[in-house]
Amino acid sequence: MPLTRVHNLSISLDGFATGEPQSAEAPFGHAGERLHEWMFATRFWDAAGSAGVDDALAQRHSQGIGAEIMGANKFGPPGWQDDPEWKGWWGPNPPFHSPTFVLTRRPRPSLEMEMEGGTTFHFLDAPPAEALAAAFEAADGQDVRIGGGATVVRDFVAAGLVDLMHLVQVPIVLGRGVRLWDGLEGTENDYDIESVSSPSGVTHLTFTRKPAAVQP
């Protein structure tokens, strides 16, 4: 059965997945790229990067994914909805290579990128369950990735829709930004959790949803 997955979501020690303020010049606000330095050093990101636990877990990001869901703040900086020419951060060949659903209160017509890989962005104003149903239909039997940011992941976890979640805790304290865990008290009761420490200093946390209790 296809799964709903989160991969490579980096958070600080105090639970922030991005800093503030976000802008076209600073997509992650005052956090800069500090949350993602562990990933930039891997072969997943750069063929000249390192192997090891960081790379092995990062590589799972792209395996068996048929569609992605992301929030408006992942697709662009504040105000991108007012720019009809904005096509995302990634240039003419985005890395998703699948139908990608952008959740926004201001939908626009779908955007088909013409480079090899065939990413098509679909813009939806829909609650999590409705967006996930559309993504599964487009995924053609494969899994759906919830790509972020933290607000979107939080909403899908709160709705009980995430089957597997890979978080990477980075040893920095941001103090402000967008937190993942707000309103998710008790989430640990719904998942089996594995922790793997890396020589890079990050800790990989994998949350796998527990089987539903069998009803009498």
C-alpha positions in Angstrom: 0.0 0.0 0.0 1.5 3.4 -0.9 2.8 5.5 1.9 2.9 9.2 2.8 6.5 10.1 3.6 8.7 13.0 4.9 12.4 12.9 4.2 15.5 15.0 5.1 13.6 17.6 7.1 16.2 19.4 9.1 15.3 21.0 12.5 17.3 22.8 15.1 17.7 21.6 18.7 14.8 23.9 19.6 12.6 22.5 16.8 12.8 25.1 14.1 12.9 24.1 10.5 13.6 27.6 9.2 14.6 30.9 10.6 13.1 34.4 10.0 12.4 36.6 8.2 12.2 34.6 4.9 12.8 36.5 1.7 14.1 36.0 -1.9 17.6 36.7 -0.6 17.3 34.6 2.5 14.9 31.6 1.9 15.6 30.3 5.4 15.9 33.6 7.2 18.6 34.0 9.8 19.2 30.2 9.8 20.9 30.6 6.4 22.1 27.2 5.2 23.2 25.9 8.6 20.4 23.4 8.8 21.4 21.7 5.6 25.2 21.7 5.7 25.1 18.0 6.7 23.3 17.2 3.4 25.5 19.3 1.2 28.5 17.2 2.2 26.9 13.9 1.0 26.9 12.1 -2.4 23.2 12.6 -2.4 23.8 16.3 -3.0 27.2 16.3 -4.7 28.9 13.4 -6.5 32.1 14.4 -4.8 30.5 14.2 -1.4 30.9 11.6 1.3 29.2 8.2 1.8 28.2 7.0 5.2 25.1 7.3 7.3 24.1 10.8 6.3 24.3 9.9 2.6 22.5 6.5 3.1 19.5 8.2 4.8 19.4 11.2 2.5 19.2 8.9 -0.6 15.9 7.5 0.6 14.4 10.9 -0.2 14.0 10.0 -3.9 13.2 6.3 -3.8 9.7 5.2 -4.8 8.2 8.7 -4.9 5.4 9.4 -7.4 4.2 12.8 -6.3 5.1 15.6 -3.9 3.1 18.0 -1.8 4.7 21.3 -0.6 3.6 24.5 1.0 3.5 28.0 -0.6 6.6 29.1 1.3 8.6 26.2 -0.1 7.6 27.1 -3.7 8.7 30.8 -3.3 9.4 33.8 -1.1 6.6 35.8 0.5 4.6 37.5 -2.3 5.4 35.1 -5.1 1.7 34.8 -5.9 1.8 38.4 -7.2 4.5 37.5 -9.8 2.9 35.6 -12.7 6.4 34.8 -14.0 7.6 33.0 -10.8 8.2 29.4 -11.5 9.9 28.3 -8.2 13.4 28.4 -6.9 14.8 25.6 -9.1 15.1 27.0 -12.6 13.9 25.2 -15.7 14.6 21.7 -14.4 13.2 21.3 -10.9 14.5 18.2 -9.0 11.1 16.6 -8.3 10.5 14.9 -11.7 6.9 14.1 -10.7 3.5 15.8 -10.2 4.1 18.4 -7.4 1.2 19.9 -5.6 1.7 23.4 -4.1 -0.8 24.3 -1.3 -1.7 28.0 -1.6 -4.8 30.1 -0.8 -4.3 31.7 -4.3 -4.2 28.9 -6.9 -3.1 29.5 -10.4 -3.1 27.3 -13.5 -0.8 24.2 -13.5 2.8 24.9 -14.6 4.5 22.2 -16.7 8.2 22.4 -16.8 9.6 21.4 -20.2 13.0 20.1 -19.3 13.9 16.4 -18.9 12.1 14.9 -15.9 8.7 16.5 -16.5 7.9 18.2 -13.2 4.4 19.7 -13.3 3.3 22.1 -10.5 -0.4 22.0 -9.5 -1.6 24.7 -7.3 -4.3 23.8 -4.8 -6.3 25.4 -2.0 -7.3 22.3 -0.2 -7.1 20.7 3.3 -4.5 17.9 3.8 -6.7 14.9 3.2 -8.1 16.3 -0.1 -4.6 17.3 -1.3 -3.2 13.9 -0.4 -6.0 12.1 -2.3 -5.1 14.2 -5.4 -1.4 13.4 -5.0 -2.0 9.7 -4.6 -4.1 9.6 -7.8 -1.2 11.3 -9.6 1.4 9.1 -8.0 0.2 6.0 -10.0 0.7 3.6 -7.1 3.9 5.0 -5.7 4.4 6.9 -2.4 3.7 10.6 -1.9 6.4 12.8 -0.3 5.4 15.7 2.0 8.2 18.1 1.0 7.7 20.8 3.6 8.0 23.4 4.9 7.4 22.8 8.6 3.9 24.2 8.7 2.7 21.7 6.0 4.4 18.8 7.6 2.9 19.7 10.9 -0.6 19.9 9.4 -0.3 16.5 7.8 1.1 14.9 11.0 -1.7 16.5 13.0 -4.3 15.0 10.6 -2.8 11.6 11.1 -1.7 11.3 7.4 2.0 10.7 7.7 3.2 7.1 7.6 7.0 7.7 7.8 8.9 10.8 8.8 12.7 11.3 8.6 13.9 14.3 10.6 17.5 15.4 11.0 18.3 17.2 14.3 21.1 19.7 13.7 23.1 20.8 16.8 22.3 24.5 16.5 19.8 26.7 18.4 17.8 29.2 16.3 15.5 30.7 18.9 12.9 31.9 16.4 11.4 30.9 13.1 8.9 28.2 12.2 8.7 25.3 14.6 7.7 21.8 13.6 6.3 20.5 17.0 3.9 23.3 18.0 0.5 21.7 18.7 1.8 18.1 18.2 2.0 17.0 21.8 1.9 13.3 22.2 2.9 12.6 18.6 5.5 10.1 19.9 2.7 7.8 21.0 1.7 7.2 17.4 5.1 6.2 16.0 8.0 3.8 16.5 11.0 6.0 16.7 14.6 5.2 15.8 17.6 7.4 16.4 20.9 7.3 14.6 23.8 9.6 15.5 26.2 10.6 12.7 29.9 11.6 12.8 28.8 14.9 11.2 27.1 15.8 14.5 23.5 15.5 13.4 21.0 12.9 14.7 18.6 11.1 12.3 15.2 10.4 13.7 12.9 8.1 11.8 9.2 8.0 12.9 7.3 5.0 11.6 3.6 4.9 12.2 2.4 2.1 14.5 -0.2 -0.3 13.2 -3.7 0.7 14.1 -5.0 -1.2 17.1 -7.1 -4.1 16.2 -10.7 -3.5 17.0 -12.7 -6.4 18.7 
